[in-house]
Amino acid sequence: MEKAELQKALVALKEKTPKRKFSQSIELIFNLKGIDLKKTENQQEFFIILPHPHGKKVSVCALVGPELRDAAKACDKVIIADEFTQYAESKKEAKKIAKNYDFFIAQGDIMAKVAAAFGKALGPRGKMPNPKADCIITAKTAVKPLYEKLQKTAKVSLKKAAIIQAMVGTEQTQDEELLENILSFYNQVVHAMPQEKDNIRSIFLKMTMGPVVRVG
């Protein structure tokens, strides 16, 4: 993807999308080819870290032992191991937690307790603490930098359809930051594909309430 063609697509996107009373999100869409997702070995799940936040706050819940109680306050919610029992006993409460947070981080040495209390709620939603996103931590992990990194992290799940779609910014995002986010996302997706660029059929940009605009 050339920067010039991306800039041209962004100009067209802004011209074709009507203004709304809210800041619309900007999404990047990949249509893929040459990947048979019926074969489990071709299914993928990976995380992309953008250079800049995409404009939507990412909510993070920490599931930790008492030794991380203070450090984990950098997150939006902290649940200490001693409190897990109430979630294990109440499916409703566990599901509520699973629904309300985007990412979950957990202390590695209590993962068995995390799985017992939250596994049935987080697992089906694909929200179990994932080491690929550095969400399995130790008692010495600096939680605040991890929280800040998750604000720039996008999850890609390539399992059912050969399409990748993710938010890369908003109308309020500075153009240069938006360009850097898109180019970084593109490069990381290409690197993750088995045949790299040959697996990319087409790329589009779209705002929340607007038409799709092809890149290139």
C-alpha positions as CSV (number, residue, x, y, z in Angstrom):
1,M,0.0,0.0,0.0
2,E,1.4,3.3,-1.1
3,K,1.0,6.4,1.2
4,A,-0.1,8.5,-1.8
5,E,-3.0,6.2,-2.8
6,L,-4.0,6.0,0.9
7,Q,-4.1,9.8,1.2
8,K,-6.2,9.9,-2.0
9,A,-8.7,7.4,-0.5
10,L,-8.9,9.3,2.7
11,V,-9.8,12.5,0.9
12,A,-12.5,10.7,-1.1
13,L,-13.8,9.2,2.1
14,K,-14.2,12.5,3.8
15,E,-15.8,14.0,0.7
16,K,-18.4,11.2,0.2
17,T,-19.3,10.8,3.9
18,P,-22.0,13.2,5.2
19,K,-21.2,15.0,8.4
20,R,-23.0,13.8,11.6
21,K,-23.6,15.2,15.0
22,F,-21.0,12.8,16.4
23,S,-17.4,11.8,15.6
24,Q,-17.6,8.9,13.3
25,S,-15.2,6.0,13.5
26,I,-13.0,5.1,10.5
27,E,-12.7,1.4,9.7
28,L,-10.2,-0.4,7.6
29,I,-11.5,-3.4,5.7
30,F,-9.5,-6.2,4.0
31,N,-11.1,-8.7,1.6
32,L,-8.8,-11.7,1.5
33,K,-8.2,-14.5,-1.0
34,G,-6.5,-17.8,-1.2
35,I,-7.2,-18.8,2.4
36,D,-9.5,-21.8,3.0
37,L,-10.9,-21.2,6.4
38,K,-12.7,-24.5,6.4
39,K,-9.3,-25.9,7.3
40,T,-8.5,-25.2,10.9
41,E,-4.8,-24.8,10.2
42,N,-5.6,-21.7,8.2
43,Q,-7.6,-20.0,10.9
44,Q,-5.8,-17.3,12.8
45,E,-6.1,-15.0,15.8
46,F,-3.6,-12.3,16.4
47,F,-3.2,-8.8,17.8
48,I,-2.1,-5.6,16.1
49,I,-0.6,-2.7,18.0
50,L,-1.1,0.6,16.4
51,P,1.3,3.6,16.7
52,H,-1.6,5.7,18.0
53,P,-4.9,5.1,19.9
54,H,-7.8,4.5,17.5
55,G,-10.0,6.9,19.3
56,K,-12.3,4.5,21.2
57,K,-11.5,3.9,24.8
58,V,-10.6,0.3,25.5
59,S,-11.9,-1.0,28.8
60,V,-9.6,-3.4,30.7
61,C,-10.3,-5.6,33.7
62,A,-7.5,-7.0,35.9
63,L,-7.9,-10.4,37.5
64,V,-5.0,-10.6,40.0
65,G,-3.7,-11.6,43.4
66,P,-3.6,-9.2,46.4
67,E,0.1,-8.3,45.6
68,L,-1.0,-6.5,42.4
69,R,-4.0,-4.7,44.0
70,D,-2.4,-1.3,43.8
71,A,-0.6,-1.6,40.5
72,A,-3.7,-2.9,38.8
73,K,-5.7,0.2,39.7
74,A,-4.4,1.5,36.3
75,C,-7.1,-0.7,34.8
76,D,-10.8,0.2,34.7
77,K,-11.7,-2.6,37.1
78,V,-9.7,-4.8,39.5
79,I,-11.0,-8.2,40.8
80,I,-8.8,-9.8,43.5
81,A,-8.5,-13.6,43.6
82,D,-10.4,-13.6,47.0
83,E,-13.4,-12.2,45.1
84,F,-13.5,-14.8,42.4
85,T,-15.9,-17.0,44.3
86,Q,-18.9,-14.7,43.8
87,Y,-18.4,-14.9,40.0
88,A,-18.0,-18.6,40.0
89,E,-21.3,-18.9,41.9
90,S,-23.2,-16.4,39.8
91,K,-23.2,-16.9,36.0
92,K,-25.1,-13.7,35.6
93,E,-22.4,-11.6,37.3
94,A,-19.6,-13.4,35.4
95,K,-21.4,-12.7,32.1
96,K,-21.9,-9.1,33.1
97,I,-18.2,-8.6,33.6
98,A,-17.4,-10.4,30.3
99,K,-19.8,-8.1,28.5
100,N,-18.5,-4.8,30.0
101,Y,-14.8,-5.1,29.3
102,D,-12.8,-5.4,26.1
103,F,-9.6,-7.0,27.5
104,F,-8.9,-9.0,30.5
105,I,-5.4,-9.3,32.0
106,A,-4.6,-12.0,34.6
107,Q,-1.8,-13.0,36.9
108,G,-0.3,-16.2,35.5
109,D,0.1,-18.1,38.7
110,I,-3.7,-17.9,39.4
111,M,-4.9,-18.7,35.9
112,A,-6.5,-21.9,37.1
113,K,-8.7,-19.9,39.5
114,V,-9.4,-17.4,36.7
115,A,-10.5,-20.2,34.3
116,A,-12.7,-21.7,37.0
117,A,-14.5,-18.5,37.8
118,F,-14.6,-16.7,34.5
119,G,-13.8,-19.3,31.8
120,K,-17.4,-20.1,30.8
121,A,-18.2,-16.4,30.5
122,L,-15.0,-15.2,28.8
123,G,-14.2,-18.2,26.6
124,P,-17.2,-18.1,24.2
125,R,-16.6,-14.3,23.8
126,G,-13.0,-14.8,22.9
127,K,-11.9,-12.7,25.9
128,M,-9.8,-15.0,28.0
129,P,-6.5,-13.3,29.0
130,N,-4.3,-13.9,26.0
131,P,-0.5,-14.2,26.1
132,K,-0.4,-13.0,22.5
133,A,-1.6,-9.6,23.7
134,D,0.7,-9.8,26.8
135,C,-2.4,-10.2,29.0
136,I,-0.9,-12.9,31.2
137,I,1.2,-11.0,33.7
138,T,3.5,-11.7,36.7
139,A,3.5,-10.0,40.1
140,K,6.3,-7.8,38.9
141,T,4.6,-6.6,35.7
142,A,4.2,-2.9,35.2
143,V,0.4,-2.7,34.7
144,K,0.0,0.9,33.6
145,P,2.2,0.6,30.4
146,L,0.3,-2.5,29.5
147,Y,-3.0,-0.7,30.0
148,E,-1.8,2.1,27.7
149,K,-0.6,-0.4,25.1
150,L,-4.0,-2.1,25.1
151,Q,-5.5,1.3,24.2
152,K,-3.7,0.9,20.8
153,T,-4.3,-2.9,20.4
154,A,-6.8,-4.4,17.9
155,K,-7.7,-8.1,17.9
156,V,-8.0,-9.9,14.5
157,S,-10.0,-13.1,14.4
158,L,-9.8,-14.8,11.0
159,K,-11.9,-17.9,11.5
160,K,-15.3,-17.7,9.8
161,A,-15.0,-15.2,6.9
162,A,-12.0,-14.1,4.8
163,I,-12.5,-10.5,5.9
164,I,-10.6,-8.3,8.4
165,Q,-12.4,-5.2,9.7
166,A,-11.1,-2.9,12.4
167,M,-11.3,0.6,13.7
168,V,-8.1,2.7,13.0
169,G,-9.3,6.2,14.0
170,T,-12.1,8.7,14.0
171,E,-12.9,11.9,12.2
172,Q,-11.1,13.7,15.0
173,T,-7.8,11.7,14.5
174,Q,-5.0,13.8,13.0
175,D,-4.4,12.9,9.3
176,E,-0.8,11.9,9.9
177,E,-1.7,9.7,12.9
178,L,-4.5,8.1,10.8
179,L,-2.1,7.4,8.0
180,E,0.5,5.9,10.3
181,N,-2.2,3.7,12.0
182,I,-3.5,2.4,8.6
183,L,0.0,1.7,7.1
184,S,1.1,-0.1,10.3
185,F,-2.1,-2.2,10.4
186,Y,-1.6,-3.1,6.7
187,N,2.0,-4.1,7.2
188,Q,1.2,-6.3,10.2
189,V,-1.7,-8.0,8.4
190,V,0.5,-8.7,5.4
191,H,3.2,-10.1,7.6
192,A,0.6,-12.5,9.2
193,M,-0.7,-13.8,5.9
194,P,0.7,-17.1,4.6
195,Q,1.3,-15.6,1.1
196,E,1.6,-12.0,2.3
197,K,0.4,-9.5,-0.3
198,D,-0.9,-12.3,-2.5
199,N,-3.6,-13.0,0.1
200,I,-5.0,-9.4,-0.1
201,R,-7.8,-9.1,-2.7
202,S,-8.9,-5.5,-1.9
203,I,-8.8,-2.9,0.8
204,F,-11.5,-0.3,1.7
205,L,-12.1,2.5,4.1
206,K,-15.4,3.3,5.7
207,M,-16.9,5.7,8.2
208,T,-19.7,4.8,10.6
209,M,-22.5,6.3,8.4
210,G,-20.8,6.5,5.1
211,P,-20.0,4.5,1.9
212,V,-17.0,2.3,1.4
213,V,-14.1,3.8,-0.5
214,R,-11.5,1.5,-2.1
215,V,-7.8,2.1,-1.5
216,G,-5.8,1.9,-4.7
